[in-house]
Amino acid sequence: MPRFVPPLLAVLATLLGLAGLWTGAEPIASHAPWLLLFGGLAMAVLAPTAGFLPRNTSWARASREPRPLRLSTGSWLRLPAMWLHAFARSYAMEPGLYFTGPAYDPDAPLLVTGNYLLSVQAVVRGVAGRPVRLLLVDTDGINVWCASGKGRFSAELIVRELSRYDDALLGERPRLVLPKLGLSGVKLQTLRALGMNPVIGPVHARDLPAFLDDTPLKHRKADRVVFGWRARLFCWLPGLVQYLGYGLAALLALLGVEALGGPGTPLGLLAIVAWLGTTYPLLFPWIPGRRFAVKGLWLGGATALGLLGAGWLVGASVGLITAAALFTIATAIFVGLSFTGNSAVSNYSEVRVEIARFLPLDAVLFLAALVTFLLWGSSP
C-alpha cells in the first residue's frame, strides 16, 4: 500500500464520521461513532509517520571524524512508534563512525550495524555503557536482517562507509564485529580481501557483553534465532496495525456500496481481522501445518466454523454467514502469507513457491466473499 494511502483513509473515516453526526444522513449517521473511533485511532497511530525517513534519503556526510553516540530522550520516546511500524521504514540516524565513552578509543571493539534507530538503540543497551566504536551503514532506515536481504547491508557498503575515515582511526586490518543476522548480504571473503578482519557477532544485542568479554573475540557461529513468545509478541502488534489498515479500507469501500443501496456495512469485519491478526502470531507454533498459508487455512477454517455456529444461533442470513466464512478463511491465508516476512522461520525459496500457490486461491476467496455478500448478504 502506498505510504500516503493509510493517512488518507484515516482522515476520510474521521471526516465521514463527523459528517454523519452533523447531517444525520444515512447510512453514514448510523456508523458515525465507529467511523470516528476507527479514524481517530488510525490517525493517532499514523501521526508519528510524518517524521519517518523518506525513501532513499541522501545524507550529507559532512563529518570525517568519529562522533560521540548520544541518544536524546526524544529518540527513546520514539520506541513505541517504531514498534507499531516495525515492518515499515521509520526513524534513522546519519550513517558514519560513532563511539561511546568519554573519548574515541581506536582500540575499542568496532561494531557494525545499520542506521535504523531501533537497531542503534538495541546495540547501545546491549553494550551496557562500555566503550565501543560503532559504524552505522546506510541501510535506508531498515533493520539489518531485512536490509541484508535487499542488498542494503553488504561488504561493499561497509567498506565504502569505512573509506571516509583515516587509517589511524581504524587501525591496521581493523576487526569488524558483524551482526549475525546481516551475514546473508555480507561476503566475508570480500572484507578479508580488502584488509578487514570480520568477526561474526551474536544474534541478539543483549548477548554483546558476554561476547565482548570473551577475548580474543570469537565467531558466534552456533547462535540461533529462537522464535519464542517475546519474538512473536514483537511481531503481533505491528502486523495487526497493517491488517487493520487494510480492514479499514475494505470497510470504507463497503460503506460506499451501502450508500448506493447495497447491504449494510459489516462492522464485524474488523473484529475478524483483529482476531486472526492476534491469534496467528501468538499461537503460531501450535497451529497445524508447516507452511504459513496452511496454518492460515487451519486457523481460518476453525474460526469460520465458529462463525457459522454463532450465525445459526442468532438467525443470521445464510448469505451473510457464508460471506463471513469465506472472508475469514481468505483473511487467515493473507495473514499467513504476510507472516512469511515477519517471522524467524522463513525460507525464501519455499516462501516464493508458497505465495505462487496460495495467493491466487486467496484472491478467489476474497472475490467469492465479496460477491456472496453483495448478492445475498441482506437476504433473510
C-alpha positions as CSV (number, residue, x, y, z in Angstrom):
1,M,0.0,0.0,0.0
2,P,1.5,3.4,-1.0
3,R,2.7,5.5,2.0
4,F,0.1,8.2,1.6
5,V,-2.9,5.9,1.5
6,P,-3.3,4.9,5.2
7,P,-3.3,8.6,6.4
8,L,-5.8,9.4,3.7
9,L,-8.1,6.6,4.8
10,A,-7.8,7.6,8.4
11,V,-8.7,11.2,7.6
12,L,-11.5,10.1,5.4
13,A,-13.0,7.8,8.0
14,T,-12.9,10.7,10.6
15,L,-14.5,13.2,8.2
16,L,-17.2,10.8,7.3
17,G,-17.9,10.2,11.0
18,L,-18.1,13.9,11.6
19,A,-20.4,14.4,8.6
20,G,-22.7,11.7,9.8
21,L,-23.1,13.3,13.2
22,W,-23.6,16.7,11.7
23,T,-26.0,15.9,8.9
24,G,-27.7,12.8,10.2
25,A,-27.6,11.4,6.6
26,E,-27.9,7.7,6.3
27,P,-26.2,5.3,6.1
28,I,-23.2,7.3,7.4
29,A,-25.0,8.6,10.5
30,S,-25.7,5.1,11.9
31,H,-22.0,4.3,11.5
32,A,-20.6,7.7,12.7
33,P,-19.4,6.7,16.2
34,W,-17.5,3.7,14.8
35,L,-16.0,5.8,11.9
36,L,-14.8,8.4,14.4
37,L,-13.3,5.7,16.7
38,F,-11.5,3.9,13.9
39,G,-10.5,7.0,12.1
40,G,-9.2,8.7,15.3
41,L,-7.2,5.6,16.4
42,A,-5.7,5.3,12.9
43,M,-4.7,9.0,12.9
44,A,-3.1,8.6,16.3
45,V,-1.1,5.6,15.2
46,L,-0.1,7.2,11.9
47,A,0.8,10.6,13.4
48,P,4.5,9.7,14.1
49,T,5.0,8.6,10.4
50,A,5.2,12.3,9.4
51,G,8.7,12.3,10.7
52,F,9.8,8.9,9.2
53,L,12.8,8.7,6.9
54,P,11.8,9.3,3.3
55,R,12.8,6.5,0.9
56,N,16.4,6.7,-0.5
57,T,17.4,9.7,1.7
58,S,20.7,11.3,0.7
59,W,22.9,12.0,3.8
60,A,25.3,15.0,3.8
61,R,28.1,13.0,5.5
62,A,29.9,16.2,6.2
63,S,32.0,15.0,9.1
64,R,35.1,12.8,8.6
65,E,35.7,12.5,12.3
66,P,34.1,10.0,14.7
67,R,31.3,11.4,16.7
68,P,30.1,10.6,20.2
69,L,27.0,8.5,20.2
70,R,24.4,10.2,22.4
71,L,20.8,9.3,22.0
72,S,18.4,12.1,23.1
73,T,15.4,11.5,25.3
74,G,13.3,12.1,22.2
75,S,14.9,9.2,20.4
76,W,13.9,6.8,23.2
77,L,10.3,8.2,23.2
78,R,10.1,7.1,19.6
79,L,10.3,3.5,20.6
80,P,6.5,2.8,20.7
81,A,6.1,4.3,17.2
82,M,9.0,2.2,15.9
83,W,7.4,-0.9,17.3
84,L,4.0,-0.1,15.9
85,H,5.6,0.4,12.5
86,A,8.3,-2.2,12.8
87,F,7.7,-3.5,9.3
88,A,8.0,-0.1,7.7
89,R,10.8,2.4,7.2
90,S,10.7,4.7,10.3
91,Y,13.4,6.7,12.1
92,A,17.1,6.6,11.2
93,M,20.4,8.1,12.2
94,E,23.1,9.6,9.9
95,P,25.5,6.9,8.8
96,G,29.1,7.1,10.0
97,L,31.5,6.3,12.7
98,Y,30.5,6.8,16.3
99,F,31.8,6.0,19.7
100,T,30.6,5.5,23.3
101,G,32.5,6.5,26.4
102,P,34.3,9.8,27.2
103,A,36.6,9.8,24.1
104,Y,37.3,7.9,20.9
105,D,39.4,4.8,21.5
106,P,41.0,3.3,18.4
107,D,41.5,0.0,20.3
108,A,37.8,-0.3,21.3
109,P,35.7,-3.0,19.6
110,L,34.3,-1.8,16.3
111,L,30.7,-2.9,15.9
112,V,28.8,-2.6,12.6
113,T,25.1,-2.2,12.2
114,G,22.5,-0.3,10.2
115,N,21.3,3.2,10.7
116,Y,17.8,2.1,11.7
117,L,17.3,3.9,15.1
118,L,15.8,0.9,16.8
119,S,18.9,-1.2,15.9
120,V,21.2,1.5,17.2
121,Q,19.2,1.7,20.5
122,A,19.4,-2.1,20.9
123,V,23.2,-2.0,20.5
124,V,23.5,0.9,22.9
125,R,21.5,-1.0,25.5
126,G,23.5,-4.2,24.7
127,V,27.0,-2.7,25.3
128,A,25.8,-1.6,28.7
129,G,27.9,1.6,28.8
130,R,31.2,0.1,27.9
131,P,33.4,2.0,25.3
132,V,32.9,0.7,21.8
133,R,33.1,2.1,18.3
134,L,30.0,1.8,16.2
135,L,29.9,2.0,12.4
136,L,26.4,2.8,11.1
137,V,25.9,1.7,7.5
138,D,23.2,3.4,5.4
139,T,20.6,0.7,5.3
140,D,17.9,3.3,4.3
141,G,16.5,3.1,7.8
142,I,15.8,-0.7,7.5
143,N,16.9,-3.3,10.1
144,V,20.0,-5.3,9.4
145,W,18.2,-8.6,8.8
146,C,15.9,-7.2,6.1
147,A,18.5,-4.8,4.7
148,S,20.9,-7.6,4.1
149,G,18.4,-9.5,2.0
150,K,17.7,-6.4,-0.1
151,G,21.3,-5.6,-0.8
152,R,21.4,-2.6,1.6
153,F,23.8,-4.2,4.0
154,S,26.8,-5.6,2.2
155,A,30.6,-5.8,2.3
156,E,30.9,-3.1,-0.3
157,L,28.7,-0.7,1.6
158,I,30.6,-1.3,4.8
159,V,33.9,-0.7,3.1
160,R,32.5,2.5,1.4
161,E,31.5,3.8,4.8
162,L,34.9,3.0,6.4
163,S,36.7,4.7,3.5
164,R,35.6,8.1,4.7
165,Y,37.9,7.8,7.8
166,D,41.7,7.8,8.1
167,D,43.5,4.6,8.7
168,A,44.8,5.9,12.1
169,L,41.2,6.0,13.4
170,L,40.5,2.4,12.3
171,G,43.9,0.7,12.9
172,E,45.7,-1.8,10.7
173,R,43.5,-4.6,9.5
174,P,40.5,-3.5,11.6
175,R,38.5,-6.1,13.3
176,L,34.8,-5.7,12.4
177,V,32.1,-7.2,14.6
178,L,29.2,-8.0,12.3
179,P,25.7,-8.8,13.4
180,K,25.0,-12.5,12.5
181,L,21.6,-11.7,11.1
182,G,23.3,-9.5,8.4
183,L,25.5,-12.2,7.0
184,S,23.1,-13.2,4.3
185,G,24.2,-10.0,2.5
186,V,27.8,-9.7,3.6
187,K,30.6,-11.7,1.9
188,L,33.3,-12.2,4.5
189,Q,35.8,-13.1,1.8
190,T,35.4,-9.6,0.3
191,L,36.1,-8.0,3.6
192,R,39.2,-10.1,4.2
193,A,40.5,-9.4,0.7
194,L,40.2,-5.7,1.4
195,G,42.3,-5.9,4.6
196,M,39.5,-6.3,7.1
197,N,39.2,-8.9,9.9
198,P,35.5,-9.7,10.2
199,V,34.1,-11.4,13.3
200,I,30.6,-12.9,13.4
201,G,28.8,-11.3,16.4
202,P,25.8,-12.6,18.3
203,V,22.3,-12.7,17.0
204,H,20.9,-10.6,19.9
205,A,22.3,-7.3,21.2
206,R,21.7,-8.4,24.7
207,D,24.5,-11.0,24.2
208,L,27.1,-8.4,23.4
209,P,28.5,-8.1,27.0
210,A,29.4,-11.8,27.2
211,F,30.7,-11.7,23.6
212,L,32.9,-8.7,24.2
213,D,34.2,-10.1,27.5
214,D,35.4,-13.3,25.8
215,T,38.7,-12.1,24.3
216,P,40.0,-12.6,21.8
217,L,36.6,-12.2,20.1
218,K,35.4,-15.5,18.7
219,H,32.9,-16.2,16.0
220,R,29.3,-16.8,17.3
221,K,28.6,-19.5,14.7
222,A,26.4,-21.5,17.0
223,D,23.9,-18.7,17.7
224,R,20.4,-19.4,16.6
225,V,17.1,-17.5,16.4
226,V,14.5,-18.8,18.8
227,F,11.0,-17.7,17.7
228,G,9.6,-17.6,21.3
229,W,6.9,-15.6,23.0
230,R,9.0,-12.5,23.0
231,A,9.6,-12.5,19.3
232,R,6.0,-13.4,18.5
233,L,4.7,-10.6,20.7
234,F,7.0,-8.2,18.9
235,C,5.6,-9.3,15.6
236,W,2.0,-9.2,16.7
237,L,1.2,-5.5,17.1
238,P,3.0,-4.2,14.0
239,G,1.3,-6.9,11.9
240,L,-2.1,-6.1,13.4
241,V,-1.7,-2.4,12.6
242,Q,-1.1,-3.3,9.0
243,Y,-4.0,-5.7,8.8
244,L,-6.4,-3.3,10.4
245,G,-5.4,-0.7,7.9
246,Y,-6.5,-3.0,5.1
247,G,-9.6,-3.7,7.0
248,L,-10.5,0.0,7.4
249,A,-10.0,0.4,3.6
250,A,-12.4,-2.5,3.0
251,L,-14.9,-1.0,5.5
252,L,-14.9,2.3,3.8
253,A,-15.4,0.7,0.4
254,L,-18.4,-1.3,1.7
255,L,-19.8,1.8,3.3
256,G,-19.8,3.4,-0.2
257,V,-21.6,0.3,-1.5
258,E,-24.2,0.6,1.2
259,A,-24.7,4.3,0.3
260,L,-25.5,3.1,-3.2
261,G,-28.2,0.8,-2.0
262,G,-26.1,-2.3,-1.2
263,P,-26.2,-4.4,2.0
264,G,-25.4,-2.9,5.4
265,T,-21.7,-2.4,6.2
266,P,-20.5,-5.4,8.3
267,L,-18.6,-3.8,11.2
268,G,-17.7,-7.2,12.4
269,L,-15.2,-7.3,9.6
270,L,-12.6,-5.5,11.7
271,A,-13.2,-7.9,14.6
272,I,-12.4,-10.9,12.4
273,V,-9.2,-9.2,11.2
274,A,-8.2,-8.3,14.7
275,W,-8.8,-11.9,15.9
276,L,-6.8,-13.5,13.1
277,G,-4.1,-10.9,13.3
278,T,-3.7,-11.7,17.0
279,T,-4.1,-15.4,17.2
280,Y,-2.0,-16.3,14.2
281,P,1.4,-15.0,15.6
282,L,0.6,-15.9,19.3
283,L,-0.5,-19.4,18.5
284,F,1.9,-19.9,15.6
285,P,3.9,-23.0,16.9
286,W,0.7,-24.9,17.8
287,I,-1.4,-24.3,14.7
288,P,-1.2,-27.4,12.5
289,G,0.8,-27.4,9.3
290,R,4.3,-26.5,8.2
291,R,3.6,-23.9,5.5
292,F,2.4,-20.4,6.6
293,A,-0.7,-20.5,4.4
294,V,-1.7,-24.0,5.5
295,K,-1.6,-22.7,9.1
296,G,-3.8,-19.9,8.0
297,L,-6.2,-22.4,6.5
298,W,-6.4,-24.3,9.8
299,L,-7.0,-21.2,11.8
300,G,-9.4,-19.6,9.3
301,G,-11.3,-22.8,9.0
302,A,-11.7,-23.2,12.8
303,T,-12.8,-19.6,13.1
304,A,-15.2,-19.9,10.2
305,L,-16.8,-22.9,11.8
306,G,-17.3,-20.9,15.0
307,L,-18.8,-18.1,13.0
308,L,-21.2,-20.5,11.2
309,G,-22.4,-21.8,14.5
310,A,-22.8,-18.4,16.0
311,G,-24.6,-17.1,12.9
312,W,-27.0,-20.1,13.0
313,L,-27.8,-19.5,16.7
314,V,-28.6,-15.8,16.2
315,G,-30.5,-16.4,13.0
316,A,-28.3,-14.5,10.6
317,S,-28.9,-14.9,6.9
318,V,-27.2,-17.8,5.0
319,G,-25.6,-15.3,2.6
320,L,-24.1,-13.2,5.3
321,I,-22.8,-16.3,7.2
322,T,-21.3,-17.7,4.0
323,A,-19.6,-14.4,3.1
324,A,-18.2,-14.1,6.6
325,A,-16.8,-17.6,6.5
326,L,-15.2,-17.1,3.1
327,F,-13.8,-13.7,4.2
328,T,-12.4,-15.3,7.4
329,I,-10.6,-18.1,5.5
330,A,-9.2,-15.6,2.9
331,T,-8.0,-13.3,5.6
332,A,-6.3,-16.1,7.6
333,I,-4.4,-17.1,4.5
334,F,-3.5,-13.5,3.8
335,V,-2.2,-13.1,7.4
336,G,-0.2,-16.4,7.0
337,L,1.4,-15.2,3.7
338,S,2.2,-11.8,5.2
339,F,3.8,-13.6,8.2
340,T,6.4,-15.1,5.9
341,G,8.3,-11.8,6.1
342,N,7.6,-11.2,9.8
343,S,9.0,-14.3,11.3
344,A,12.2,-16.0,12.1
345,V,11.3,-19.3,10.4
346,S,11.1,-18.2,6.7
347,N,12.9,-19.8,3.8
348,Y,13.0,-17.5,0.8
349,S,12.8,-20.2,-1.9
350,E,10.0,-22.1,-0.1
351,V,8.1,-18.9,0.5
352,R,8.2,-18.0,-3.2
353,V,6.6,-21.3,-4.1
354,E,4.0,-21.0,-1.3
355,I,3.0,-17.5,-2.4
356,A,2.7,-18.6,-6.0
357,R,0.4,-21.5,-5.0
358,F,-1.8,-19.8,-2.4
359,L,-2.0,-16.1,-3.5
360,P,-4.3,-16.9,-6.4
361,L,-6.5,-19.0,-4.1
362,D,-6.6,-16.2,-1.6
363,A,-7.7,-13.7,-4.3
364,V,-10.5,-16.1,-5.4
365,L,-11.7,-16.5,-1.8
366,F,-11.8,-12.7,-1.2
367,L,-13.7,-12.2,-4.5
368,A,-16.2,-15.0,-3.6
369,A,-16.8,-13.4,-0.2
370,L,-17.5,-10.0,-1.8
371,V,-19.8,-11.4,-4.5
372,T,-21.7,-13.5,-1.9
373,F,-22.1,-10.5,0.4
374,L,-23.3,-8.2,-2.4
375,L,-25.8,-10.7,-3.8
376,W,-27.1,-12.4,-0.7
377,G,-25.7,-10.5,2.3
378,S,-29.1,-8.9,3.1
379,S,-31.2,-11.9,2.2
380,P,-33.4,-13.3,5.0
